[in-house]
Amino acid sequence: MSDELIIIKEKDRIFIKSLDEEIFRSRISRFLQSGYSLVGKVEILNHGLCKAQLKKNNPDL
């Protein structure tokens, strides 16, 4: 069974990948409510992989 959700944190950035769009969108929503913003657009590839990059709005606070 493959991973349903992969989250990688690097400094003030978060990279999210998932094959489950519902879980993916739920997690994106949580990060947006926690002070992150999307960098670019959410990508949904032909084979169903969802990808997004988020950045902390005020990393020094």
mmCIF file of the N, C-alpha and C atoms, coordinates in Angstrom:
data_MODEL
# 
_entry.id   MODEL 
# 
loop_
_atom_site.group_PDB 
_atom_site.id 
_atom_site.type_symbol 
_atom_site.label_atom_id 
_atom_site.label_alt_id 
_atom_site.label_comp_id 
_atom_site.label_asym_id 
_atom_site.label_entity_id 
_atom_site.label_seq_id 
_atom_site.pdbx_PDB_ins_code 
_atom_site.Cartn_x 
_atom_site.Cartn_y 
_atom_site.Cartn_z 
_atom_site.occupancy 
_atom_site.B_iso_or_equiv 
_atom_site.pdbx_formal_charge 
_atom_site.auth_seq_id 
_atom_site.auth_comp_id 
_atom_site.auth_asym_id 
_atom_site.auth_atom_id 
_atom_site.pdbx_PDB_model_num 
ATOM 1   N N  . MET A 1 1  ? 0.848  -1.188 0.000   1.00 0.00 ? 1  MET A N  1 
ATOM 2   C CA . MET A 1 1  ? 0.000  0.000  0.000   1.00 0.00 ? 1  MET A CA 1 
ATOM 3   C C  . MET A 1 1  ? 0.886  1.241  0.000   1.00 0.00 ? 1  MET A C  1 
ATOM 4   N N  . SER A 1 2  ? 0.537  2.211  -0.817  1.00 0.00 ? 2  SER A N  1 
ATOM 5   C CA . SER A 1 2  ? 1.336  3.429  -0.900  1.00 0.00 ? 2  SER A CA 1 
ATOM 6   C C  . SER A 1 2  ? 0.916  4.426  0.170   1.00 0.00 ? 2  SER A C  1 
ATOM 7   N N  . ASP A 1 3  ? 1.795  5.383  0.412   1.00 0.00 ? 3  ASP A N  1 
ATOM 8   C CA . ASP A 1 3  ? 1.484  6.438  1.375   1.00 0.00 ? 3  ASP A CA 1 
ATOM 9   C C  . ASP A 1 3  ? 0.342  7.294  0.851   1.00 0.00 ? 3  ASP A C  1 
ATOM 10  N N  . GLU A 1 4  ? -0.594 7.627  1.724   1.00 0.00 ? 4  GLU A N  1 
ATOM 11  C CA . GLU A 1 4  ? -1.705 8.479  1.312   1.00 0.00 ? 4  GLU A CA 1 
ATOM 12  C C  . GLU A 1 4  ? -1.319 9.949  1.327   1.00 0.00 ? 4  GLU A C  1 
ATOM 13  N N  . LEU A 1 5  ? -0.329 10.302 2.170   1.00 0.00 ? 5  LEU A N  1 
ATOM 14  C CA . LEU A 1 5  ? 0.038  11.701 2.315   1.00 0.00 ? 5  LEU A CA 1 
ATOM 15  C C  . LEU A 1 5  ? 1.510  11.803 2.674   1.00 0.00 ? 5  LEU A C  1 
ATOM 16  N N  . ILE A 1 6  ? 2.231  12.672 1.973   1.00 0.00 ? 6  ILE A N  1 
ATOM 17  C CA . ILE A 1 6  ? 3.633  12.937 2.286   1.00 0.00 ? 6  ILE A CA 1 
ATOM 18  C C  . ILE A 1 6  ? 3.762  14.433 2.534   1.00 0.00 ? 6  ILE A C  1 
ATOM 19  N N  . ILE A 1 7  ? 4.321  14.795 3.691   1.00 0.00 ? 7  ILE A N  1 
ATOM 20  C CA . ILE A 1 7  ? 4.541  16.194 4.043   1.00 0.00 ? 7  ILE A CA 1 
ATOM 21  C C  . ILE A 1 7  ? 6.020  16.363 4.354   1.00 0.00 ? 7  ILE A C  1 
ATOM 22  N N  . ILE A 1 8  ? 6.666  17.290 3.650   1.00 0.00 ? 8  ILE A N  1 
ATOM 23  C CA . ILE A 1 8  ? 8.082  17.579 3.869   1.00 0.00 ? 8  ILE A CA 1 
ATOM 24  C C  . ILE A 1 8  ? 8.191  19.034 4.304   1.00 0.00 ? 8  ILE A C  1 
ATOM 25  N N  . LYS A 1 9  ? 8.809  19.264 5.472   1.00 0.00 ? 9  LYS A N  1 
ATOM 26  C CA . LYS A 1 9  ? 9.004  20.626 5.979   1.00 0.00 ? 9  LYS A CA 1 
ATOM 27  C C  . LYS A 1 9  ? 10.466 21.006 5.822   1.00 0.00 ? 9  LYS A C  1 
ATOM 28  N N  . GLU A 1 10 ? 10.709 22.171 5.204   1.00 0.00 ? 10 GLU A N  1 
ATOM 29  C CA . GLU A 1 10 ? 12.048 22.724 5.033   1.00 0.00 ? 10 GLU A CA 1 
ATOM 30  C C  . GLU A 1 10 ? 11.990 24.207 5.359   1.00 0.00 ? 10 GLU A C  1 
ATOM 31  N N  . LYS A 1 11 ? 12.579 24.596 6.469   1.00 0.00 ? 11 LYS A N  1 
ATOM 32  C CA . LYS A 1 11 ? 12.584 25.981 6.950   1.00 0.00 ? 11 LYS A CA 1 
ATOM 33  C C  . LYS A 1 11 ? 11.153 26.503 7.016   1.00 0.00 ? 11 LYS A C  1 
ATOM 34  N N  . ASP A 1 12 ? 10.811 27.512 6.212   1.00 0.00 ? 12 ASP A N  1 
ATOM 35  C CA . ASP A 1 12 ? 9.463  28.093 6.254   1.00 0.00 ? 12 ASP A CA 1 
ATOM 36  C C  . ASP A 1 12 ? 8.568  27.560 5.132   1.00 0.00 ? 12 ASP A C  1 
ATOM 37  N N  . ARG A 1 13 ? 8.981  26.454 4.499   1.00 0.00 ? 13 ARG A N  1 
ATOM 38  C CA . ARG A 1 13 ? 8.220  25.864 3.386   1.00 0.00 ? 13 ARG A CA 1 
ATOM 39  C C  . ARG A 1 13 ? 7.701  24.481 3.743   1.00 0.00 ? 13 ARG A C  1 
ATOM 40  N N  . ILE A 1 14 ? 6.566  24.143 3.164   1.00 0.00 ? 14 ILE A N  1 
ATOM 41  C CA . ILE A 1 14 ? 5.989  22.808 3.313   1.00 0.00 ? 14 ILE A CA 1 
ATOM 42  C C  . ILE A 1 14 ? 5.624  22.302 1.925   1.00 0.00 ? 14 ILE A C  1 
ATOM 43  N N  . PHE A 1 15 ? 6.029  21.071 1.633   1.00 0.00 ? 15 PHE A N  1 
ATOM 44  C CA . PHE A 1 15 ? 5.703  20.414 0.378   1.00 0.00 ? 15 PHE A CA 1 
ATOM 45  C C  . PHE A 1 15 ? 4.766  19.259 0.700   1.00 0.00 ? 15 PHE A C  1 
ATOM 46  N N  . ILE A 1 16 ? 3.632  19.198 0.013   1.00 0.00 ? 16 ILE A N  1 
ATOM 47  C CA . ILE A 1 16 ? 2.633  18.160 0.277   1.00 0.00 ? 16 ILE A CA 1 
ATOM 48  C C  . ILE A 1 16 ? 2.363  17.400 -1.019  1.00 0.00 ? 16 ILE A C  1 
ATOM 49  N N  . LYS A 1 17 ? 2.332  16.061 -0.891  1.00 0.00 ? 17 LYS A N  1 
ATOM 50  C CA . LYS A 1 17 ? 1.993  15.185 -2.020  1.00 0.00 ? 17 LYS A CA 1 
ATOM 51  C C  . LYS A 1 17 ? 1.019  14.136 -1.516  1.00 0.00 ? 17 LYS A C  1 
ATOM 52  N N  . SER A 1 18 ? 0.033  13.816 -2.342  1.00 0.00 ? 18 SER A N  1 
ATOM 53  C CA . SER A 1 18 ? -0.931 12.792 -1.950  1.00 0.00 ? 18 SER A CA 1 
ATOM 54  C C  . SER A 1 18 ? -1.636 12.225 -3.174  1.00 0.00 ? 18 SER A C  1 
ATOM 55  N N  . LEU A 1 19 ? -2.007 10.951 -3.073  1.00 0.00 ? 19 LEU A N  1 
ATOM 56  C CA . LEU A 1 19 ? -2.834 10.328 -4.103  1.00 0.00 ? 19 LEU A CA 1 
ATOM 57  C C  . LEU A 1 19 ? -4.310 10.404 -3.746  1.00 0.00 ? 19 LEU A C  1 
ATOM 58  N N  . ASP A 1 20 ? -4.618 10.843 -2.537  1.00 0.00 ? 20 ASP A N  1 
ATOM 59  C CA . ASP A 1 20 ? -6.005 10.972 -2.073  1.00 0.00 ? 20 ASP A CA 1 
ATOM 60  C C  . ASP A 1 20 ? -6.357 12.459 -2.039  1.00 0.00 ? 20 ASP A C  1 
ATOM 61  N N  . GLU A 1 21 ? -7.155 12.902 -3.001  1.00 0.00 ? 21 GLU A N  1 
ATOM 62  C CA . GLU A 1 21 ? -7.450 14.329 -3.127  1.00 0.00 ? 21 GLU A CA 1 
ATOM 63  C C  . GLU A 1 21 ? -8.202 14.882 -1.925  1.00 0.00 ? 21 GLU A C  1 
ATOM 64  N N  . GLU A 1 22 ? -9.069 14.104 -1.323  1.00 0.00 ? 22 GLU A N  1 
ATOM 65  C CA . GLU A 1 22 ? -9.830 14.569 -0.162  1.00 0.00 ? 22 GLU A CA 1 
ATOM 66  C C  . GLU A 1 22 ? -8.903 14.845 1.027   1.00 0.00 ? 22 GLU A C  1 
ATOM 67  N N  . ILE A 1 23 ? -8.009 13.914 1.325   1.00 0.00 ? 23 ILE A N  1 
ATOM 68  C CA . ILE A 1 23 ? -7.043 14.107 2.415   1.00 0.00 ? 23 ILE A CA 1 
ATOM 69  C C  . ILE A 1 23 ? -6.127 15.285 2.095   1.00 0.00 ? 23 ILE A C  1 
ATOM 70  N N  . PHE A 1 24 ? -5.687 15.377 0.855   1.00 0.00 ? 24 PHE A N  1 
ATOM 71  C CA . PHE A 1 24 ? -4.808 16.454 0.405   1.00 0.00 ? 24 PHE A CA 1 
ATOM 72  C C  . PHE A 1 24 ? -5.456 17.819 0.631   1.00 0.00 ? 24 PHE A C  1 
ATOM 73  N N  . ARG A 1 25 ? -6.675 17.988 0.157   1.00 0.00 ? 25 ARG A N  1 
ATOM 74  C CA . ARG A 1 25 ? -7.356 19.285 0.293   1.00 0.00 ? 25 ARG A CA 1 
ATOM 75  C C  . ARG A 1 25 ? -7.638 19.628 1.758   1.00 0.00 ? 25 ARG A C  1 
ATOM 76  N N  . SER A 1 26 ? -7.941 18.624 2.559   1.00 0.00 ? 26 SER A N  1 
ATOM 77  C CA . SER A 1 26 ? -8.165 18.840 3.984   1.00 0.00 ? 26 SER A CA 1 
ATOM 78  C C  . SER A 1 26 ? -6.899 19.367 4.655   1.00 0.00 ? 26 SER A C  1 
ATOM 79  N N  . ARG A 1 27 ? -5.770 18.761 4.341   1.00 0.00 ? 27 ARG A N  1 
ATOM 80  C CA . ARG A 1 27 ? -4.507 19.188 4.950   1.00 0.00 ? 27 ARG A CA 1 
ATOM 81  C C  . ARG A 1 27 ? -4.094 20.570 4.462   1.00 0.00 ? 27 ARG A C  1 
ATOM 82  N N  . ILE A 1 28 ? -4.296 20.865 3.172   1.00 0.00 ? 28 ILE A N  1 
ATOM 83  C CA . ILE A 1 28 ? -4.013 22.200 2.640   1.00 0.00 ? 28 ILE A CA 1 
ATOM 84  C C  . ILE A 1 28 ? -4.831 23.234 3.407   1.00 0.00 ? 28 ILE A C  1 
ATOM 85  N N  . SER A 1 29 ? -6.099 22.949 3.617   1.00 0.00 ? 29 SER A N  1 
ATOM 86  C CA . SER A 1 29 ? -6.987 23.854 4.340   1.00 0.00 ? 29 SER A CA 1 
ATOM 87  C C  . SER A 1 29 ? -6.469 24.127 5.750   1.00 0.00 ? 29 SER A C  1 
ATOM 88  N N  . ARG A 1 30 ? -6.010 23.089 6.439   1.00 0.00 ? 30 ARG A N  1 
ATOM 89  C CA . ARG A 1 30 ? -5.467 23.264 7.800   1.00 0.00 ? 30 ARG A CA 1 
ATOM 90  C C  . ARG A 1 30 ? -4.245 24.170 7.804   1.00 0.00 ? 30 ARG A C  1 
ATOM 91  N N  . PHE A 1 31 ? -3.341 23.961 6.840   1.00 0.00 ? 31 PHE A N  1 
ATOM 92  C CA . PHE A 1 31 ? -2.146 24.795 6.779   1.00 0.00 ? 31 PHE A CA 1 
ATOM 93  C C  . PHE A 1 31 ? -2.504 26.245 6.445   1.00 0.00 ? 31 PHE A C  1 
ATOM 94  N N  . LEU A 1 32 ? -3.462 26.468 5.558   1.00 0.00 ? 32 LEU A N  1 
ATOM 95  C CA . LEU A 1 32 ? -3.883 27.829 5.227   1.00 0.00 ? 32 LEU A CA 1 
ATOM 96  C C  . LEU A 1 32 ? -4.459 28.534 6.453   1.00 0.00 ? 32 LEU A C  1 
ATOM 97  N N  . GLN A 1 33 ? -5.196 27.811 7.280   1.00 0.00 ? 33 GLN A N  1 
ATOM 98  C CA . GLN A 1 33 ? -5.756 28.372 8.512   1.00 0.00 ? 33 GLN A CA 1 
ATOM 99  C C  . GLN A 1 33 ? -4.680 28.613 9.568   1.00 0.00 ? 33 GLN A C  1 
ATOM 100 N N  . SER A 1 34 ? -3.525 27.965 9.415   1.00 0.00 ? 34 SER A N  1 
ATOM 101 C CA . SER A 1 34 ? -2.433 28.082 10.389  1.00 0.00 ? 34 SER A CA 1 
ATOM 102 C C  . SER A 1 34 ? -1.377 29.101 9.974   1.00 0.00 ? 34 SER A C  1 
ATOM 103 N N  . GLY A 1 35 ? -1.687 29.960 9.015   1.00 0.00 ? 35 GLY A N  1 
ATOM 104 C CA . GLY A 1 35 ? -0.766 31.027 8.651   1.00 0.00 ? 35 GLY A CA 1 
ATOM 105 C C  . GLY A 1 35 ? 0.152  30.742 7.478   1.00 0.00 ? 35 GLY A C  1 
ATOM 106 N N  . TYR A 1 36 ? -0.159 29.755 6.675   1.00 0.00 ? 36 TYR A N  1 
ATOM 107 C CA . TYR A 1 36 ? 0.614  29.461 5.470   1.00 0.00 ? 36 TYR A CA 1 
ATOM 108 C C  . TYR A 1 36 ? -0.155 29.953 4.251   1.00 0.00 ? 36 TYR A C  1 
ATOM 109 N N  . SER A 1 37 ? 0.556  30.176 3.152   1.00 0.00 ? 37 SER A N  1 
ATOM 110 C CA . SER A 1 37 ? -0.094 30.524 1.891   1.00 0.00 ? 37 SER A CA 1 
ATOM 111 C C  . SER A 1 37 ? 0.488  29.645 0.787   1.00 0.00 ? 37 SER A C  1 
ATOM 112 N N  . LEU A 1 38 ? -0.302 29.431 -0.254  1.00 0.00 ? 38 LEU A N  1 
ATOM 113 C CA . LEU A 1 38 ? 0.140  28.609 -1.383  1.00 0.00 ? 38 LEU A CA 1 
ATOM 114 C C  . LEU A 1 38 ? 1.200  29.342 -2.193  1.00 0.00 ? 38 LEU A C  1 
ATOM 115 N N  . VAL A 1 39 ? 2.203  28.615 -2.626  1.00 0.00 ? 39 VAL A N  1 
ATOM 116 C CA . VAL A 1 39 ? 3.205  29.128 -3.550  1.00 0.00 ? 39 VAL A CA 1 
ATOM 117 C C  . VAL A 1 39 ? 2.846  28.529 -4.905  1.00 0.00 ? 39 VAL A C  1 
ATOM 118 N N  . GLY A 1 40 ? 2.414  29.351 -5.825  1.00 0.00 ? 40 GLY A N  1 
ATOM 119 C CA . GLY A 1 40 ? 1.963  28.828 -7.117  1.00 0.00 ? 40 GLY A CA 1 
ATOM 120 C C  . GLY A 1 40 ? 0.585  28.207 -6.992  1.00 0.00 ? 40 GLY A C  1 
ATOM 121 N N  . LYS A 1 41 ? 0.340  27.191 -7.805  1.00 0.00 ? 41 LYS A N  1 
ATOM 122 C CA . LYS A 1 41 ? -0.970 26.540 -7.844  1.00 0.00 ? 41 LYS A CA 1 
ATOM 123 C C  . LYS A 1 41 ? -0.872 25.108 -7.340  1.00 0.00 ? 41 LYS A C  1 
ATOM 124 N N  . VAL A 1 42 ? -2.004 24.584 -6.904  1.00 0.00 ? 42 VAL A N  1 
ATOM 125 C CA . VAL A 1 42 ? -2.108 23.163 -6.585  1.00 0.00 ? 42 VAL A CA 1 
ATOM 126 C C  . VAL A 1 42 ? -2.047 22.406 -7.905  1.00 0.00 ? 42 VAL A C  1 
ATOM 127 N N  . GLU A 1 43 ? -1.220 21.367 -7.966  1.00 0.00 ? 43 GLU A N  1 
ATOM 128 C CA . GLU A 1 43 ? -1.106 20.547 -9.174  1.00 0.00 ? 43 GLU A CA 1 
ATOM 129 C C  . GLU A 1 43 ? -1.783 19.204 -8.943  1.00 0.00 ? 43 GLU A C  1 
ATOM 130 N N  . ILE A 1 44 ? -2.590 18.782 -9.895  1.00 0.00 ? 44 ILE A N  1 
ATOM 131 C CA . ILE A 1 44 ? -3.170 17.441 -9.875  1.00 0.00 ? 44 ILE A CA 1 
ATOM 132 C C  . ILE A 1 44 ? -2.790 16.796 -11.202 1.00 0.00 ? 44 ILE A C  1 
ATOM 133 N N  . LEU A 1 45 ? -1.882 15.837 -11.132 1.00 0.00 ? 45 LEU A N  1 
ATOM 134 C CA . LEU A 1 45 ? -1.350 15.194 -12.330 1.00 0.00 ? 45 LEU A CA 1 
ATOM 135 C C  . LEU A 1 45 ? -2.324 14.165 -12.890 1.00 0.00 ? 45 LEU A C  1 
ATOM 136 N N  . ASN A 1 46 ? -2.107 13.766 -14.133 1.00 0.00 ? 46 ASN A N  1 
ATOM 137 C CA . ASN A 1 46 ? -2.999 12.820 -14.820 1.00 0.00 ? 46 ASN A CA 1 
ATOM 138 C C  . ASN A 1 46 ? -3.209 11.520 -14.059 1.00 0.00 ? 46 ASN A C  1 
ATOM 139 N N  . HIS A 1 47 ? -2.183 11.022 -13.392 1.00 0.00 ? 47 HIS A N  1 
ATOM 140 C CA . HIS A 1 47 ? -2.296 9.757  -12.672 1.00 0.00 ? 47 HIS A CA 1 
ATOM 141 C C  . HIS A 1 47 ? -2.844 9.934  -11.251 1.00 0.00 ? 47 HIS A C  1 
ATOM 142 N N  . GLY A 1 48 ? -3.255 11.180 -10.896 1.00 0.00 ? 48 GLY A N  1 
ATOM 143 C CA . GLY A 1 48 ? -3.935 11.409 -9.628  1.00 0.00 ? 48 GLY A CA 1 
ATOM 144 C C  . GLY A 1 48 ? -3.090 11.973 -8.508  1.00 0.00 ? 48 GLY A C  1 
ATOM 145 N N  . LEU A 1 49 ? -1.793 12.167 -8.730  1.00 0.00 ? 49 LEU A N  1 
ATOM 146 C CA . LEU A 1 49 ? -0.948 12.724 -7.681  1.00 0.00 ? 49 LEU A CA 1 
ATOM 147 C C  . LEU A 1 49 ? -1.242 14.210 -7.517  1.00 0.00 ? 49 LEU A C  1 
ATOM 148 N N  . CYS A 1 50 ? -1.524 14.619 -6.285  1.00 0.00 ? 50 CYS A N  1 
ATOM 149 C CA . CYS A 1 50 ? -1.772 16.020 -5.950  1.00 0.00 ? 50 CYS A CA 1 
ATOM 150 C C  . CYS A 1 50 ? -0.513 16.581 -5.299  1.00 0.00 ? 50 CYS A C  1 
ATOM 151 N N  . LYS A 1 51 ? -0.092 17.784 -5.720  1.00 0.00 ? 51 LYS A N  1 
ATOM 152 C CA . LYS A 1 51 ? 1.120  18.388 -5.175  1.00 0.00 ? 51 LYS A CA 1 
ATOM 153 C C  . LYS A 1 51 ? 0.877  19.861 -4.896  1.00 0.00 ? 51 LYS A C  1 
ATOM 154 N N  . ALA A 1 52 ? 1.491  20.342 -3.805  1.00 0.00 ? 52 ALA A N  1 
ATOM 155 C CA . ALA A 1 52 ? 1.418  21.762 -3.489  1.00 0.00 ? 52 ALA A CA 1 
ATOM 156 C C  . ALA A 1 52 ? 2.614  22.159 -2.645  1.00 0.00 ? 52 ALA A C  1 
ATOM 157 N N  . GLN A 1 53 ? 2.936  23.441 -2.713  1.00 0.00 ? 53 GLN A N  1 
ATOM 158 C CA . GLN A 1 53 ? 3.987  24.018 -1.886  1.00 0.00 ? 53 GLN A CA 1 
ATOM 159 C C  . GLN A 1 53 ? 3.367  25.185 -1.127  1.00 0.00 ? 53 GLN A C  1 
ATOM 160 N N  . LEU A 1 54 ? 3.657  25.269 0.161   1.00 0.00 ? 54 LEU A N  1 
ATOM 161 C CA . LEU A 1 54 ? 3.151  26.351 0.991   1.00 0.00 ? 54 LEU A CA 1 
ATOM 162 C C  . LEU A 1 54 ? 4.309  27.054 1.679   1.00 0.00 ? 54 LEU A C  1 
ATOM 163 N N  . LYS A 1 55 ? 4.097  28.325 2.024   1.00 0.00 ? 55 LYS A N  1 
ATOM 164 C CA . LYS A 1 55 ? 5.121  29.119 2.695   1.00 0.00 ? 55 LYS A CA 1 
ATOM 165 C C  . LYS A 1 55 ? 4.500  29.806 3.899   1.00 0.00 ? 55 LYS A C  1 
ATOM 166 N N  . LYS A 1 56 ? 5.238  29.842 5.011   1.00 0.00 ? 56 LYS A N  1 
ATOM 167 C CA . LYS A 1 56 ? 4.776  30.523 6.220   1.00 0.00 ? 56 LYS A CA 1 
ATOM 168 C C  . LYS A 1 56 ? 4.725  32.018 5.932   1.00 0.00 ? 56 LYS A C  1 
ATOM 169 N N  . ASN A 1 57 ? 3.601  32.659 6.264   1.00 0.00 ? 57 ASN A N  1 
ATOM 170 C CA . ASN A 1 57 ? 3.430  34.078 5.962   1.00 0.00 ? 57 ASN A CA 1 
ATOM 171 C C  . ASN A 1 57 ? 4.382  34.965 6.742   1.00 0.00 ? 57 ASN A C  1 
ATOM 172 N N  . ASN A 1 58 ? 4.564  34.723 8.041   1.00 0.00 ? 58 ASN A N  1 
ATOM 173 C CA . ASN A 1 58 ? 5.459  35.508 8.883   1.00 0.00 ? 58 ASN A CA 1 
ATOM 174 C C  . ASN A 1 58 ? 6.367  34.566 9.663   1.00 0.00 ? 58 ASN A C  1 
ATOM 175 N N  . PRO A 1 59 ? 7.442  34.053 9.033   1.00 0.00 ? 59 PRO A N  1 
ATOM 176 C CA . PRO A 1 59 ? 8.270  33.042 9.692   1.00 0.00 ? 59 PRO A CA 1 
ATOM 177 C C  . PRO A 1 59 ? 9.002  33.551 10.927  1.00 0.00 ? 59 PRO A C  1 
ATOM 178 N N  . ASP A 1 60 ? 9.186  34.870 11.063  1.00 0.00 ? 60 ASP A N  1 
ATOM 179 C CA . ASP A 1 60 ? 9.920  35.414 12.208  1.00 0.00 ? 60 ASP A CA 1 
ATOM 180 C C  . ASP A 1 60 ? 9.057  35.584 13.446  1.00 0.00 ? 60 ASP A C  1 
ATOM 181 N N  . LEU A 1 61 ? 7.745  35.479 13.298  1.00 0.00 ? 61 LEU A N  1 
ATOM 182 C CA . LEU A 1 61 ? 6.854  35.682 14.449  1.00 0.00 ? 61 LEU A CA 1 
ATOM 183 C C  . LEU A 1 61 ? 6.662  34.417 15.231  1.00 0.00 ? 61 LEU A C  1 
# 
